[in-house]
Amino acid sequence: MITATSIIRNAPAPFDGEVSLDYEGRLLRRRKLASSAGDFLVDLPETTSLEDGDAFELSDGRQIVVRAKPEPVMVIRGHLARLAWHIGNRHTPCRIEADRLIIRQDHVLEAMLRKLGADICHKELPFRPEGGAYGHGRTFGHDHGPDHRHDHGHDHHHDHGHGHASPAPTLVAKNDLPDNHAA
């Protein structure tokens, strides 16, 4: 079977075929895929997040471009800075545009966002969220290190695969703050 063991990021055309994958499908290490040029086996050294426009380099020399497949999303309008903060606080992948935010459909987040005044419509669009702050691809949760007490009050309403319990925030009187934290 023809295999793909490497990825070309933001590959230049021409391509020998294409494969359409949704957001979850674009996170892979080993899987059989069906492209417009035939089936092939992906066998990457590690789990990799693919973006629209990346290409698989096949063992026979062909290149198969990855296209983001349309999927159910919510298009969100309103006070975008506030809404984006709440979405980010839940570690939810989000596409940020000048006049709207786009996330995958989620009834829990939809109810929360509507309570915050968001105008939401449902669509089928390719989902291409912002990448991580430290480079290409998606974020996989976070870690503040073993000495961090996690007392900054994360508010997780559902599990995204990296769960951590947050203790109740500690209330501190202004007089008890060190000088570099004075309000």
C-alpha positions, 0 to 999 in steps of 0.5 A, a space after each residue: 500500500 502507498 504510504 505518507 510518512 511526511 507532511 509539506 506545510 502550506 504546500 505549493 500547487 500543483 497537487 496529484 489529488 486531495 483529501 477532505 477532512 474535518 477538524 477532528 480528522 485533521 489530527 492524526 498519526 496513523 490512518 487509512 485515507 481515501 483521496 481523489 487519487 486513491 487510498 493511502 496509509 498515513 504513518 507519521 512519526 507523531 500525532 500531527 495537526 494538519 491545516 487546510 493547504 498542507 499536503 501528504 508526500 506519498 511514497 510514490 512521489 505524489 502530493 495529496 493536499 488536505 482540504 478543510 471539510 465543511 462541518 456544523 459550526 456556530 457563527 457568533 456576533 456581538 461584543 466579540 472581545 468579551 465573547 472570545 474571552 469566555 470561549 478561550 476560558 473554556 479552551 475551545 478552539 475558535 476562529 477569530 475574524 474582524 466581525 465574528 467568531 466561529 466555533 464548532 456547534 456545542 449546545 452548552 456553549 451556545 446557551 452560555 454565549 446567548 446569555 452573554 448577548 451573542 447573536 448566533 447562527 448555525 452554518 456548515 463551514 470549513 472549521 479552521 480555528 486559530 493555532 496555538 500561541 507557540 507555533 503551528 497547529 492546535 493547542 493541547 491544553 496547558 500546564 502551569 508547572 508543578 509549583 503553580 497552585 491554580 488559584 486563578 479560577 478557571 471555569 470549566 463547564 465540560 471536559 476537553 480531554 485535559 481536565 483539571 479541578 480548580 479549587 475555589 478562588 481565594 479572596 484576598 483583601 487589598 491590604 494583604 496583596 504584596 506591593 507589586 500586586 497593589 491595585 
